[in-house]
């Protein structure tokens, strides 16, 4: 039996943060992972996807130059070079992390699939590891829906897509969430004929309705959208795959063909691999680990963070959870994790960023004011000839506290940061409106939205 002060299950960004904090405190640390160090973010998520998507953004910018009086053409797109640049970045990140673990001299990296034997003991391969404190950062994987014939055809996920050696001529995405719209943007920009099929009537149905509608309108110019449909069956054809989809309301059936199919229908917990029942850990209906507001499980010496809990499945949220969980495990005064302030961005075209409540959510509990500003209301937005993008502010009427903010348009993920900072530091909109904004910077769209409250 190997004994450690701290056992961390999962060597992604989130687990690594806890492991390095524990090592810095002079504790004996075991870090267990069944895959590559760096987890989803480095290997299958943020790093590879954004490397590819940046290329797509550059392609669209080049093609849209004509509206500025610049006539440019793209003579060639080297798919293999684009994919290799992405893989090089992934390998570099993975190598840097492994080197950092080795250089620490205090973290034992144990490679193998882990499962609980009891609430203090984990087995990985032939090794049994006992920990005084255990942190679960086991992550999640692609959820594969029950579709007739799916198990008999070759399909892509966010992991296997990254190994493509040849650009598909046509591609069907099953799902209309984050992963689907981002990769659909990438492949459509490269010239692949892209189709999205989804059960929801809108893309990104959890966003503000007007944002989802604008995204549908803009993506519909480049991508075939079949929304509000259920995928009934998939089968192989001579040239690829064929999907049978049925409209959920009308029942009308349509057959869709494509060379490649990517399943992007949500995420599934990795907790089933851990045998949490052996540790007496509580899980929810989707097998994610249950935690309280301090990220502690029903076992007082076990915490769960990141995608393992199924909440706010973003790297930045997981990093904050790791910070809070480590604090709570080592300090008497506890800190709560505020999931209401977790922002997110979707790197499609147009780009989307959101934080806090939607208008519908806010109206249920608050008397609110809502303000909007088009990009074109600002000097820089007009100079860019950005006619569709906008920002939307949601404020509590009596206190002027910011309840939510939503942007769709160029640089949305950058523009929203000052709102995130304001909300984190108390949420009074005067933090923003009382500050000077450089004129005529694009950031004026944020202050303009607050200036148009009604």
VONU-908653 format. One record per residue (C-alpha): y, x, z; residue number from 1. Coordinates in pm, 1 decimal, padded with zeros to 6 digits, m for minus. Each point is the difference from the previous one (the first is absolute). Example, Ala and Ser with C-alpha at 12.3 -4.5 7.8 and 13.67 -1.06 7.14 Angstrom:
VONU-908653
m00450.0, 01230.0, 00780.0, 1
00344.0, 00137.0, m00066.0, 2
END
This chain:
VONU-908653
00000.0, 00000.0, 00000.0, 1
00339.4, 00141.8, m00107.7, 2
00277.0, m00097.7, 00241.8, 3
00367.8, m00030.7, m00089.9, 4
00319.8, m00115.5, 00163.3, 5
00099.6, m00190.8, m00313.2, 6
m00212.4, m00132.1, m00285.0, 7
00177.0, m00121.0, m00314.1, 8
m00197.8, m00193.9, m00259.7, 9
00170.4, 00038.4, m00337.4, 10
00179.3, 00302.6, m00144.8, 11
00263.5, m00186.7, m00195.2, 12
00371.9, 00034.3, 00068.2, 13
m00025.9, m00227.7, 00302.1, 14
m00295.2, 00168.6, 00168.0, 15
00139.4, 00343.5, m00076.6, 16
00321.2, m00082.6, 00184.1, 17
m00192.0, m00079.8, 00317.2, 18
m00232.2, 00300.6, m00035.1, 19
00288.5, 00246.2, m00036.3, 20
00187.6, m00156.3, 00293.5, 21
m00308.8, 00032.8, 00216.4, 22
m00055.2, 00359.2, m00109.8, 23
00365.5, 00082.8, 00073.7, 24
m00054.0, m00132.9, 00351.0, 25
m00280.7, 00252.7, 00046.4, 26
m00280.9, m00254.7, m00009.9, 27
m00342.8, 00045.6, m00151.8, 28
m00003.9, m00216.1, m00314.5, 29
m00272.1, m00125.5, m00235.1, 30
00112.0, m00139.6, m00335.5, 31
m00272.3, m00190.5, m00185.5, 32
00009.2, m00112.0, m00363.1, 33
m00257.1, m00092.4, m00262.1, 34
00223.8, 00076.7, m00298.7, 35
00281.3, 00227.0, m00105.2, 36
00263.2, 00094.7, 00256.1, 37
00327.1, m00178.3, m00068.5, 38
m00159.3, m00343.6, m00017.6, 39
00112.9, m00273.4, m00235.9, 40
00362.3, 00113.0, m00027.6, 41
m00066.0, 00350.7, m00126.2, 42
m00318.4, m00063.2, m00195.5, 43
00012.7, m00354.7, m00136.4, 44
00333.6, m00158.3, 00087.7, 45
00358.3, 00119.7, 00033.3, 46
m00028.5, 00350.6, m00142.4, 47
m00199.6, m00070.4, m00317.0, 48
00143.6, m00343.5, m00074.8, 49
00364.0, 00099.6, 00032.3, 50
m00057.7, 00314.0, m00206.1, 51
m00129.2, m00220.4, m00280.2, 52
00259.1, m00272.6, 00045.0, 53
00289.4, 00245.0, m00019.4, 54
m00125.2, 00084.2, m00349.0, 55
m00001.1, m00369.2, m00089.3, 56
00356.6, m00038.2, 00126.0, 57
00114.4, 00286.9, m00219.6, 58
m00165.0, m00157.2, m00304.6, 59
00172.1, m00334.5, 00053.1, 60
00335.6, 00166.0, 00062.1, 61
m00035.2, 00184.8, m00328.1, 62
m00087.3, m00316.7, m00187.2, 63
00294.6, m00185.8, 00157.7, 64
00255.1, 00265.1, m00094.5, 65
00105.4, m00201.7, m00303.2, 66
00198.5, m00241.1, 00217.3, 67
00218.9, 00298.5, 00092.9, 68
00048.6, 00104.7, m00360.7, 69
m00262.9, 00276.3, 00020.0, 70
m00271.7, m00031.3, m00261.0, 71
m00307.9, 00187.9, 00121.1, 72
m00366.5, m00016.2, m00086.8, 73
m00321.4, 00117.6, 00165.0, 74
m00213.0, 00192.1, m00245.7, 75
m00304.7, 00062.7, 00216.5, 76
m00145.0, m00082.5, 00341.8, 77
m00261.5, 00245.1, 00127.6, 78
m00218.4, m00213.0, 00226.9, 79
m00220.4, 00289.8, 00107.9, 80
00300.9, 00214.1, 00093.2, 81
00146.6, m00287.2, 00205.7, 82
m00328.1, m00055.4, 00182.0, 83
m00052.6, 00370.7, 00059.3, 84
00346.7, 00038.8, 00150.9, 85
m00089.6, m00281.1, 00239.1, 86
m00333.7, 00159.2, 00095.6, 87
00167.0, 00336.4, 00055.6, 88
00242.9, m00161.7, 00244.4, 89
m00285.0, m00171.0, 00184.4, 90
m00198.8, 00323.3, 00028.3, 91
00305.6, 00188.7, 00120.3, 92
00064.1, m00253.7, 00275.3, 93
m00363.4, m00005.8, 00102.8, 94
m00016.2, 00380.1, 00015.1, 95
00319.6, 00028.6, 00204.2, 96
m00132.1, m00244.9, 00257.3, 97
m00334.2, 00177.2, 00033.4, 98
00178.2, 00333.4, 00043.5, 99
00224.9, m00147.6, 00268.5, 100
m00302.4, m00130.5, 00190.1, 101
m00169.5, 00339.9, m00014.8, 102
00318.8, 00185.4, 00093.7, 103
00047.7, m00216.0, 00309.6, 104
m00308.2, 00156.0, 00155.8, 105
m00028.2, m00299.7, 00232.1, 106
m00134.6, m00277.0, m00222.9, 107
m00370.0, m00024.8, m00080.7, 108
m00035.0, m00165.7, m00340.9, 109
m00331.9, m00182.3, m00007.9, 110
m00099.4, m00129.4, m00342.1, 111
m00225.5, m00301.5, m00012.7, 112
m00005.9, m00378.0, 00032.5, 113
00063.3, m00098.6, 00360.8, 114
m00129.5, m00289.1, 00205.3, 115
00014.8, m00089.9, 00365.8, 116
m00300.4, 00046.1, 00226.8, 117
00191.2, m00128.7, 00302.3, 118
00366.0, m00034.8, 00093.3, 119
00040.2, 00373.8, 00067.8, 120
m00245.8, 00143.1, m00252.0, 121
00012.0, 00030.4, m00378.5, 122
m00268.9, 00132.6, m00230.0, 123
00083.1, 00181.2, m00324.7, 124
m00302.9, 00124.1, m00189.5, 125
m00226.0, 00167.3, 00255.5, 126
00283.1, 00067.3, 00243.1, 127
00085.7, m00210.5, 00301.2, 128
00361.0, 00025.1, 00113.1, 129
00126.7, m00128.8, 00332.2, 130
00371.5, m00055.7, 00054.3, 131
00215.2, m00082.9, 00299.2, 132
00245.2, m00172.0, m00234.3, 133
m00085.7, m00130.5, m00345.2, 134
00235.5, m00092.7, m00282.2, 135
m00127.0, m00203.6, m00295.5, 136
00181.4, 00072.1, m00326.1, 137
m00289.8, m00086.9, m00228.0, 138
00207.5, m00169.0, m00271.1, 139
m00108.9, m00250.5, m00260.4, 140
m00152.8, m00015.8, m00347.3, 141
00024.9, m00223.5, m00303.1, 142
m00127.3, m00353.8, 00055.8, 143
m00240.2, m00106.8, m00273.2, 144
00000.3, m00376.6, m00061.4, 145
m00309.5, m00205.7, m00069.0, 146
00016.8, m00047.4, m00377.3, 147
m00306.0, m00082.4, m00205.7, 148
m00108.2, 00304.3, m00201.7, 149
00239.8, 00244.9, 00165.7, 150
m00278.2, 00207.7, 00151.4, 151
m00154.6, 00054.8, m00344.7, 152
00309.8, 00140.1, m00173.3, 153
00199.6, 00317.3, 00049.5, 154
00333.8, m00075.7, 00160.9, 155
00281.9, 00211.5, 00139.5, 156
00156.4, 00006.9, 00347.0, 157
00303.7, 00186.4, 00127.5, 158
m00237.0, 00294.8, 00062.7, 159
m00205.9, 00017.9, m00320.1, 160
00302.7, m00066.7, m00222.0, 161
00130.6, 00344.9, 00088.4, 162
m00299.5, 00161.5, m00171.0, 163
00067.3, m00154.4, m00341.4, 164
m00017.7, 00257.3, m00280.1, 165
00094.4, m00237.2, m00280.8, 166
00282.8, m00252.1, m00008.1, 167
m00137.8, m00352.6, m00048.4, 168
00135.2, m00186.0, m00302.1, 169
m00005.2, m00321.4, 00203.6, 170
m00037.5, m00070.8, 00369.1, 171
m00042.0, m00305.5, 00223.4, 172
00111.3, m00000.8, 00364.5, 173
m00167.8, m00244.3, 00236.4, 174
00267.9, m00061.0, 00263.6, 175
00378.6, m00024.8, 00009.2, 176
00092.1, 00199.5, 00309.7, 177
00151.3, 00343.6, 00062.8, 178
m00270.4, 00209.3, m00163.5, 179
m00037.6, m00223.2, m00303.6, 180
00367.5, m00023.6, m00094.1, 181
00062.8, 00371.5, 00054.1, 182
m00289.7, 00119.0, m00214.5, 183
00059.7, m00275.3, m00254.9, 184
00352.5, 00139.0, m00036.2, 185
m00139.1, 00350.6, m00048.9, 186
m00254.9, m00083.4, m00267.2, 187
00227.1, m00242.0, m00185.5, 188
00268.8, 00270.4, m00019.0, 189
m00255.4, 00235.3, m00155.2, 190
m00082.7, m00256.9, m00268.3, 191
m00316.9, m00157.8, 00137.2, 192
m00021.6, m00376.7, m00062.2, 193
00000.3, m00131.7, 00356.1, 194
m00101.3, m00339.1, 00139.2, 195
00027.9, m00117.6, 00360.5, 196
m00205.5, m00291.8, 00132.7, 197
00068.1, m00135.6, 00347.5, 198
m00068.9, m00309.0, 00211.0, 199
00364.9, m00030.1, 00101.6, 200
00258.5, m00165.6, m00222.8, 201
00236.8, 00291.2, 00050.2, 202
m00025.5, 00377.1, 00020.7, 203
00044.0, 00139.6, 00351.4, 204
m00004.9, m00350.8, 00145.1, 205
00106.4, 00130.5, 00343.1, 206
00342.4, 00110.6, m00129.3, 207
00307.6, m00221.1, m00024.0, 208
m00066.1, m00265.7, m00269.5, 209
00291.1, 00114.3, m00217.9, 210
m00121.7, 00360.4, 00018.2, 211
m00354.7, m00098.9, m00096.0, 212
00137.3, m00209.7, m00285.3, 213
00220.0, 00279.3, m00133.7, 214
m00293.2, 00241.9, 00017.8, 215
m00216.6, m00249.5, m00190.0, 216
00269.3, m00039.6, m00264.1, 217
00059.1, 00374.3, m00045.3, 218
m00365.6, 00106.9, 00009.7, 219
m00086.6, m00287.7, m00231.1, 220
00199.4, 00176.5, m00272.1, 221
m00253.0, 00285.6, m00001.9, 222
m00313.4, m00147.3, 00156.1, 223
m00211.0, m00311.7, m00060.0, 224
m00008.4, m00207.1, 00319.1, 225
m00264.9, m00257.4, 00089.1, 226
00117.2, m00134.0, 00336.7, 227
m00146.5, m00279.3, 00208.4, 228
m00347.8, 00067.3, m00136.7, 229
m00334.9, 00081.2, 00156.9, 230
m00229.2, 00259.0, m00156.9, 231
m00334.7, m00174.9, m00044.5, 232
m00208.8, 00256.5, m00185.2, 233
00012.6, 00344.4, m00155.1, 234
m00237.6, 00147.6, m00254.0, 235
m00032.6, 00297.6, m00230.6, 236
00085.7, m00019.3, m00369.0, 237
m00041.4, 00248.6, m00283.9, 238
00353.6, 00129.4, 00056.1, 239
00049.8, m00045.6, 00372.9, 240
00001.4, m00300.3, 00233.2, 241
00066.2, m00370.5, m00021.1, 242
00132.7, m00213.3, 00285.6, 243
m00036.9, m00374.6, 00027.9, 244
00292.0, m00139.6, 00200.5, 245
00070.7, m00357.0, 00105.5, 246
00340.8, m00148.5, 00076.3, 247
m00012.7, m00112.3, 00362.8, 248
00208.2, m00315.8, m00062.0, 249
m00103.2, m00116.6, m00346.9, 250
m00352.1, 00142.9, m00014.0, 251
00063.5, 00138.3, m00348.8, 252
m00213.9, 00303.1, m00078.1, 253
00108.7, 00309.6, m00194.9, 254
m00187.8, 00310.2, m00110.1, 255
00182.6, 00333.9, 00023.9, 256
m00121.8, 00325.9, m00148.5, 257
00088.2, 00357.1, 00088.4, 258
m00143.1, 00348.8, m00026.8, 259
00034.6, 00068.4, 00374.1, 260
00019.3, m00216.8, 00311.3, 261
00158.9, 00099.6, 00329.0, 262
m00074.0, m00192.3, 00319.3, 263
00309.6, m00005.9, 00221.2, 264
m00062.7, m00302.8, 00216.7, 265
00103.3, 00126.5, 00341.7, 266
m00141.6, 00235.5, 00261.5, 267
m00308.1, m00009.9, 00220.4, 268
m00032.7, 00155.6, 00343.9, 269
m00206.6, 00315.6, 00042.9, 270
m00077.0, m00109.4, 00354.9, 271
m00340.4, m00137.7, m00102.2, 272
m00114.0, 00360.0, m00051.4, 273
00095.2, 00084.3, 00360.1, 274
m00233.9, m00252.4, 00166.2, 275
00282.6, m00104.6, 00236.1, 276
m00230.5, m00241.8, 00178.0, 277
m00179.0, 00300.0, 00156.6, 278
00325.1, 00085.5, 00177.8, 279
00069.3, m00360.8, 00091.1, 280
00309.6, m00000.1, m00223.7, 281
00145.9, m00329.6, m00112.9, 282
00063.4, m00056.7, m00371.6, 283
00168.1, m00285.4, m00186.4, 284
m00150.2, m00229.9, m00259.7, 285
00043.8, 00264.9, m00269.4, 286
m00156.1, 00275.2, 00212.5, 287
00325.7, 00181.8, 00074.4, 288
00030.2, 00149.9, 00349.3, 289
00196.5, m00219.6, 00240.4, 290
00281.3, 00167.4, 00193.1, 291
00275.4, m00116.6, 00232.1, 292
00372.8, 00062.7, m00046.2, 293
m00051.2, 00352.4, 00135.4, 294
m00275.1, 00069.6, m00259.7, 295
m00266.8, 00008.6, 00269.2, 296
m00338.2, m00163.1, m00057.8, 297
m00187.3, m00201.7, 00262.4, 298
m00138.4, 00335.8, 00117.2, 299
00280.9, 00170.8, 00192.3, 300
m00081.7, 00350.1, m00126.2, 301
m00020.5, m00097.7, m00368.7, 302
00295.6, m00058.5, m00233.3, 303
m00000.3, m00108.6, m00365.0, 304
00272.7, 00076.6, m00252.3, 305
00083.3, m00026.3, m00369.7, 306
m00209.3, m00198.3, m00245.1, 307
m00280.5, m00026.4, 00258.7, 308
00191.2, m00288.9, 00160.5, 309
00074.9, m00178.4, m00328.9, 310
00369.8, m00037.6, 00079.4, 311
00287.4, 00148.2, m00204.1, 312
m00228.2, 00215.5, m00213.1, 313
00256.7, 00261.1, m00100.2, 314
00006.8, 00371.6, 00073.1, 315
00338.7, m00013.5, 00171.6, 316
m00120.5, m00280.9, 00226.6, 317
m00315.7, 00192.8, 00083.5, 318
00201.2, 00310.9, 00082.1, 319
00218.8, m00199.6, 00240.7, 320
m00310.3, m00158.5, 00155.3, 321
m00150.3, 00346.0, 00052.8, 322
00318.4, 00113.0, 00171.9, 323
00003.2, m00306.6, 00227.2, 324
m00373.5, 00005.8, 00075.3, 325
00015.1, 00366.2, 00101.7, 326
00301.2, m00068.1, 00220.9, 327
m00173.8, m00294.2, 00166.6, 328
m00317.0, 00202.1, 00055.1, 329
00190.1, 00277.2, 00176.0, 330
00289.3, m00171.9, 00178.5, 331
00025.1, m00258.5, 00275.4, 332
00291.8, m00182.3, m00164.0, 333
m00133.6, m00173.9, m00310.6, 334
00166.7, m00070.0, m00335.6, 335
m00068.0, m00308.6, m00209.7, 336
m00064.0, 00017.4, m00374.4, 337
00246.0, m00230.6, m00177.8, 338
m00175.8, m00110.2, m00317.3, 339
00296.8, m00222.6, m00086.2, 340
00203.8, 00306.4, m00093.9, 341
m00257.4, 00156.6, m00233.1, 342
00157.2, 00032.1, m00347.4, 343
m00184.5, 00028.0, m00327.0, 344
00068.1, 00088.0, m00360.9, 345
m00184.3, m00078.1, m00321.6, 346
00038.5, 00266.7, m00266.1, 347
m00031.3, m00218.3, m00302.5, 348
00273.8, m00067.8, m00254.6, 349
00224.9, m00152.6, 00121.6, 350
m00041.8, 00167.7, 00338.6, 351
m00012.9, m00214.3, 00315.2, 352
00078.9, 00073.8, 00364.3, 353
m00000.7, m00231.3, 00300.8, 354
00038.9, 00007.2, 00376.3, 355
m00011.5, m00275.5, 00260.6, 356
m00028.7, m00373.0, m00056.8, 357
00011.4, m00198.1, m00319.9, 358
00250.4, m00285.6, m00015.3, 359
m00276.6, m00255.4, 00056.3, 360
m00129.8, 00184.2, 00306.7, 361
00348.7, 00039.0, 00145.5, 362
00091.0, m00368.9, m00039.6, 363
m00294.0, m00103.0, 00218.8, 364
00150.9, 00159.5, 00311.5, 365
00364.3, 00078.8, m00075.1, 366
00322.3, m00143.2, m00136.2, 367
00074.9, 00243.8, m00277.0, 368
00246.0, 00120.8, m00259.2, 369
m00120.0, 00134.1, m00333.2, 370
00187.1, 00238.9, m00226.3, 371
m00079.5, 00123.9, m00347.7, 372
00147.0, 00260.3, m00229.9, 373
m00101.2, 00090.8, m00352.9, 374
m00015.2, 00366.7, m00095.4, 375
00245.6, m00091.7, m00273.8, 376
00250.9, m00106.8, 00268.3, 377
00049.2, 00370.6, 00074.1, 378
00173.2, 00251.6, m00223.3, 379
m00305.8, 00222.4, m00018.2, 380
m00236.0, m00290.6, m00064.8, 381
00223.1, m00114.1, m00284.0, 382
00012.4, 00355.1, m00136.8, 383
m00380.8, 00004.4, 00000.0, 384
m00003.3, m00337.1, m00180.4, 385
m00232.8, m00121.4, 00274.7, 386
00024.4, m00374.8, m00043.0, 387
m00306.2, m00131.8, 00182.7, 388
m00025.1, 00193.2, 00327.2, 389
00141.4, m00137.4, 00323.6, 390
00005.7, 00039.7, 00377.8, 391
m00043.8, m00280.7, 00254.1, 392
00109.2, 00006.7, 00364.6, 393
m00119.6, m00239.2, 00272.0, 394
00208.4, m00006.9, 00318.8, 395
m00010.5, m00204.2, 00321.0, 396
00315.4, m00213.1, m00003.8, 397
00110.1, 00024.0, 00362.1, 398
m00078.0, 00366.2, 00069.0, 399
00032.4, 00145.9, m00352.1, 400
m00326.2, 00180.3, 00066.5, 401
m00184.0, 00107.0, m00315.8, 402
m00328.4, m00190.0, m00027.1, 403
m00108.6, 00115.4, m00344.6, 404
00109.2, 00179.0, m00312.9, 405
m00157.8, 00003.8, m00345.2, 406
00082.1, 00191.7, m00319.1, 407
m00137.5, m00000.4, m00351.9, 408
00135.0, 00251.2, m00246.5, 409
00045.3, 00374.7, m00055.3, 410
m00029.8, 00222.7, 00309.5, 411
m00077.1, m00297.5, 00226.2, 412
m00208.1, 00212.8, 00237.6, 413
00291.0, 00239.8, 00051.9, 414
00272.3, m00264.3, 00024.7, 415
m00172.7, m00196.5, 00274.5, 416
m00021.7, 00293.2, 00240.9, 417
00341.2, m00056.7, 00158.5, 418
m00103.6, m00357.7, 00079.6, 419
m00323.8, 00123.1, 00157.4, 420
00200.8, 00243.0, 00213.4, 421
00241.2, m00274.9, 00106.1, 422
m00281.7, m00238.3, 00095.0, 423
m00181.5, 00270.6, 00194.9, 424
00316.8, 00074.0, 00195.8, 425
00074.5, m00354.5, 00107.2, 426
00043.6, m00187.2, m00324.2, 427
00371.8, m00087.8, 00005.0, 428
00123.1, m00020.6, m00359.4, 429
00331.1, 00158.4, 00106.8, 430
m00190.4, 00328.5, 00007.3, 431
00000.6, m00029.9, m00378.2, 432
00313.7, m00196.0, m00079.7, 433
00207.5, 00208.5, 00242.2, 434
m00098.4, 00323.5, m00173.3, 435
00161.6, 00135.8, m00314.3, 436
m00219.6, m00003.3, m00308.5, 437
00075.5, 00256.0, m00264.8, 438
00163.9, m00167.9, m00295.7, 439
m00126.8, m00064.1, m00258.8, 440
m00352.9, 00090.5, 00118.1, 441
m00285.4, m00242.1, m00058.7, 442
m00031.0, m00042.0, 00377.5, 443
00295.1, m00239.6, m00022.9, 444
m00252.4, m00267.8, m00096.0, 445
m00118.4, 00003.4, 00363.2, 446
00344.2, m00051.2, 00154.7, 447
00085.1, m00256.0, m00272.8, 448
m00301.8, m00211.2, 00101.9, 449
00123.8, m00011.3, 00359.8, 450
00348.3, m00078.0, m00125.8, 451
m00127.7, m00312.5, m00179.1, 452
m00159.9, m00176.9, 00297.1, 453
00007.6, m00378.5, m00005.1, 454
END
